[in-house]
Amino acid sequence: MTRNSRNDLVVRGFANRTIEIEVAFAGRRVKEAGPLEARLRAMLSNAVRASSAAGADAPDIDYIRLPVLIEGAWRPRFRRDQTGWETRSYYLFAARWSILDDEGNTVSFGSPPLVMMSNLSD
């Protein structure tokens, strides 16, 4: 988890268990992402504590995962590599998301994505 220059919460995640993506919780939704952020921090803390107690190396963060159902919009992002070529990747901007609480109940945050009808010509 990181914060970008606009103070959006950006979480690295995986789609279909293998494809790495970045999910952004932007604007007014950042405040609603607090429980998700706290849950992820607690999971990391518990994994570090457990590996330390077992005398093992720090856990690989890629294997600490929290299932989250997310509705939102994909936005392209272009990055220039060391040779000057631009590569395109995508952010998933979260509008509404659901996680399981400590008792196993589904808890939802955010609001449904706004769907705009485009001007269609006949």
C-alpha positions as CSV (number, residue, x, y, z in Angstrom):
1,M,0.0,0.0,0.0
2,T,1.2,3.5,-0.8
3,R,-0.1,7.0,-1.2
4,N,0.4,8.9,-4.4
5,S,0.9,12.6,-4.9
6,R,-2.8,13.2,-4.7
7,N,-3.1,11.3,-1.4
8,D,-5.0,8.4,-3.1
9,L,-4.6,5.0,-1.5
10,V,-3.0,2.7,-4.0
11,V,-3.0,-1.0,-3.2
12,R,-1.1,-3.6,-5.3
13,G,-3.3,-6.6,-5.9
14,F,-3.9,-9.6,-8.1
15,A,-6.7,-10.3,-10.6
16,N,-7.3,-14.0,-11.3
17,R,-4.7,-14.8,-8.7
18,T,-1.8,-14.1,-11.1
19,I,-2.1,-10.8,-12.9
20,E,-0.7,-7.9,-10.9
21,I,-2.7,-4.7,-10.9
22,E,-2.8,-1.5,-8.9
23,V,-6.1,-0.4,-7.3
24,A,-6.6,3.2,-6.5
25,F,-9.0,4.5,-3.8
26,A,-9.3,8.1,-4.8
27,G,-11.1,11.2,-3.6
28,R,-13.9,10.8,-1.2
29,R,-13.5,7.1,-1.2
30,V,-10.1,7.3,0.5
31,K,-11.8,7.9,3.9
32,E,-14.1,4.9,3.3
33,A,-11.0,2.7,2.6
34,G,-9.8,3.0,6.2
35,P,-11.2,-0.4,7.3
36,L,-9.6,-2.1,4.3
37,E,-6.2,-0.4,4.9
38,A,-6.4,-1.3,8.6
39,R,-7.2,-5.0,7.7
40,L,-4.3,-5.2,5.3
41,R,-1.9,-3.7,7.9
42,A,-3.1,-6.1,10.5
43,M,-2.6,-9.0,8.2
44,L,1.0,-7.9,7.4
45,S,1.7,-7.4,11.1
46,N,0.4,-10.8,12.0
47,A,2.4,-12.5,9.3
48,V,5.6,-10.7,10.4
49,R,5.0,-11.6,14.0
50,A,4.3,-15.3,13.2
51,S,7.5,-15.6,11.0
52,S,9.5,-13.9,13.7
53,A,8.2,-16.2,16.4
54,A,9.0,-19.2,14.2
55,G,12.5,-17.8,13.6
56,A,11.9,-17.6,9.9
57,D,12.7,-14.9,7.3
58,A,10.2,-12.1,6.8
59,P,7.1,-13.3,4.8
60,D,6.9,-12.6,1.1
61,I,4.3,-9.9,0.8
62,D,3.0,-11.4,-2.5
63,Y,1.5,-14.3,-0.5
64,I,-0.3,-12.1,2.0
65,R,-3.7,-11.7,0.3
66,L,-7.1,-10.5,1.2
67,P,-10.0,-11.3,-1.1
68,V,-11.8,-8.1,-2.1
69,L,-14.6,-7.8,-4.6
70,I,-14.2,-4.4,-6.4
71,E,-16.4,-2.5,-8.8
72,G,-14.8,0.5,-10.6
73,A,-13.3,1.8,-13.7
74,W,-10.0,1.0,-15.5
75,R,-7.8,3.9,-16.4
76,P,-4.7,3.7,-18.5
77,R,-1.3,4.9,-17.3
78,F,1.8,5.4,-19.4
79,R,5.3,4.9,-18.1
80,R,8.5,5.6,-19.9
81,D,11.2,2.9,-19.4
82,Q,15.0,3.4,-19.4
83,T,15.2,3.2,-23.1
84,G,12.5,5.8,-23.7
85,W,9.7,3.4,-24.8
86,E,6.4,4.0,-23.2
87,T,4.5,1.1,-21.8
88,R,0.8,1.1,-20.9
89,S,-0.6,-0.4,-17.7
90,Y,-3.9,0.1,-16.0
91,Y,-5.2,1.3,-12.6
92,L,-8.4,0.0,-11.3
93,F,-10.2,3.0,-9.7
94,A,-12.4,1.5,-7.0
95,A,-15.9,2.8,-6.6
96,R,-17.4,0.1,-4.4
97,W,-15.8,-2.8,-2.7
98,S,-16.6,-5.6,-0.3
99,I,-14.5,-7.6,2.2
100,L,-15.2,-10.1,4.9
101,D,-15.1,-8.9,8.5
102,D,-13.6,-10.8,11.4
103,E,-16.8,-12.8,11.8
104,G,-17.0,-13.8,8.1
105,N,-19.8,-11.3,7.2
106,T,-19.6,-9.3,3.9
107,V,-19.1,-5.6,4.5
108,S,-19.4,-3.2,1.6
109,F,-17.9,0.3,1.2
110,G,-18.1,3.1,-1.4
111,S,-20.9,3.7,-3.8
112,P,-21.8,2.1,-7.2
113,P,-19.8,3.4,-10.2
114,L,-21.6,6.1,-12.1
115,V,-22.4,4.9,-15.6
116,M,-22.7,7.7,-18.2
117,M,-24.6,7.2,-21.4
118,S,-22.6,8.3,-24.3
119,N,-24.2,10.4,-27.1
120,L,-25.1,7.9,-29.7
121,S,-26.0,9.1,-33.2
122,D,-28.7,7.3,-35.3
